[in-house]
C-alpha cells in the first residue's frame, strides 16, 4: 500500500464536498417541497482535541421527504444546538 498523508486526504475530502454541494442544494430544495418532512436526530461523538478526553457531542440529523418527494438528507452539526435545523428549514 501507499501511505497518503492526512493533509492530502483532507484536501481531497474538501474538494469532493465542494464539488457535490450543488447536488446537495437540489436535494434540499426537493425535500422542502414536501408537505410533511420527517426528521430524526442522533447524538454522535465528535473528535476535538480542545475538549476533555478529546471528545465532544455533536449530532446527525436525518430529513426525509413525503411520498411525493422520496429523498433523504443527512445534516451534520458539530454541536447539539438547533442552528443547523433552523438553517435547513429556513423559509419552510
Residue pairs with C-beta under 8 A, 6 or more apart in sequence:
24 73
27 71
27 73
28 73
28 88
30 65
30 69
30 71
31 37
31 63
31 64
31 65
31 69
31 71
31 73
32 89
32 91
32 92
33 65
33 68
33 69
34 65
34 66
34 68
34 69
35 66
35 68
36 66
37 63
37 64
37 65
37 66
37 89
37 92
38 63
38 64
39 61
39 62
39 63
39 64
39 85
40 61
40 62
41 59
41 60
41 61
41 62
42 59
42 60
42 62
43 57
43 58
43 59
43 80
44 57
44 58
44 59
44 60
45 55
45 56
45 57
45 58
46 55
46 56
46 57
46 58
46 78
47 54
47 55
48 54
48 55
48 56
56 79
57 79
57 80
58 76
58 77
58 78
58 79
58 80
59 76
59 77
59 79
59 80
60 74
60 75
60 76
60 77
61 74
61 75
61 76
61 77
61 84
61 85
61 88
62 72
62 73
62 74
62 75
63 72
63 73
63 74
63 75
63 88
64 71
64 72
65 71
65 72
73 88
75 84
75 85
75 88
76 84
77 83
77 84
77 85
